Amino acid sequence: MTDKPKTAADGGPHPRTKAIHHGTRRSQYGEMAEALFLTQGFVYDSAEQAEARFVQSGPDEFIYARYGNPTSRMFEDRMAALEGTEDAFATASGMAAVNGALFSMCSPDDHVVAARAMFGSCLYILDLLMKFGVEVTLVDGTDADQWRKAIRPGTRAVFFESVSNPGLEVIDLQAVSDLAHAAGALVIVDNVFATPVFSRAVELGADVVIYSATKHIDGGGRALAGVICGSRDYIRKTVEPYLKHTGGAISPFHSWIMLNGLTTMDLRVRAQAEAALSIAQALQHHPELSRVIYPGLPDHPQHDLAMAQMGSGGTMLALEVKGDKEAAFRALDRLRIISISNNLGDARSIVTHPATTTHQRLTDDVKAQLGITPGLMRLSVGLEDTQDLIADLRQALEG
Ligand SMILES: *Cc1c(COP(=O)(O)O)cnc(C)c1O
């Protein structure tokens, strides 16, 4: 794994500068903004050139958009530079990235250890791996002992969300990475809630970092995309062959949208996180709420870890309404500014009822285990005026 620092400690540009400039490839026209190469294929000067390119294509040689495309390559290079990995592969969605990262490297009889608190579709991928003969052990991701017991010599990979969706449990990246590396396992992190802005995942031991770019990277709720960041070897020899032949490629148009999203990501995410903290503090003792879960609040069980690992509580919080599903629905239906939807990281604030939507597929037992109660609402804080958001939540709760 590369140890390329994310910060400017080496005198290189800061992440915010990289997010705007890194990896730009200009055509002969010298265009200012990144060009959108909306083309599925590329023309060869000769049959010999086509043959040579299929044997070994150079960094500026492309074959077919399912394999790679100049606009997508700019997005991949920029994400790798931001995350501090050698390379990256962009995908059609965050789930194509999770699928690609895990399925490309696993064989029957491999052993994978994963945290139980996870996005519903990520759990679905783990079920699929089991169906194809991979042994999967699920653990409580916040319990170091459970990781220690589950990881064994020969374990192929560990997989977890660094901050879980929707329960906002924070996993100790360094501790789990140390255990995994001692056993020879690859550390694969779904880092969506941490965002690239607050990520120190590689520095703390992650080998592979996955984002659903649909979320904070786009930031405008426009397009689906995902990205897998990792070593050159893993990306080009393991992930790329799998994804280029199974069809999880990103659209060049979506890469272009994501490049645009990256230019404002740092400003957006920091403002959203600041607003999330203000909202958490304002509603912390609200009489209609039994819990306000936000890693940036000192009463969060992993508050110190969150601060050390991300330097922020992030842009997401969870509010538990006192009472049942009906009480939660009444509050949701009264919201005027905040939309009921299921995206996150958008400039528009969004509230989700995980038990009946994103995590509906889980059994009641698993929901209870993960804290996905009937009263739980997940809030993705947007860029509206913070006081307006607090007022909207108050009026909805107080009805
Ligand atoms: C949204 C999300 C995904 C899936 O991303 P898509 O772009 O919707 O496919 C995976 N993991 C987490 C934690 C997410 O929030």
The ligand as an ORCA input file, in Angstrom:
! r2SCAN-3c Opt
* xyz 0 1
  C     -25.529      4.733     -0.497
  C     -24.561      3.820      0.105
  C     -24.047      2.743     -0.643
  C     -24.509      2.446     -2.047
  O     -24.240      3.459     -2.959
  P     -25.102      3.643     -4.324
  O     -24.354      4.730     -5.032
  O     -26.482      4.005     -3.919
  O     -25.055      2.343     -5.039
  C     -23.131      1.924     -0.024
  N     -22.729      2.131      1.238
  C     -23.199      3.161      1.984
  C     -22.724      3.332      3.380
  C     -24.136      4.032      1.438
  O     -24.610      5.043      2.176
*
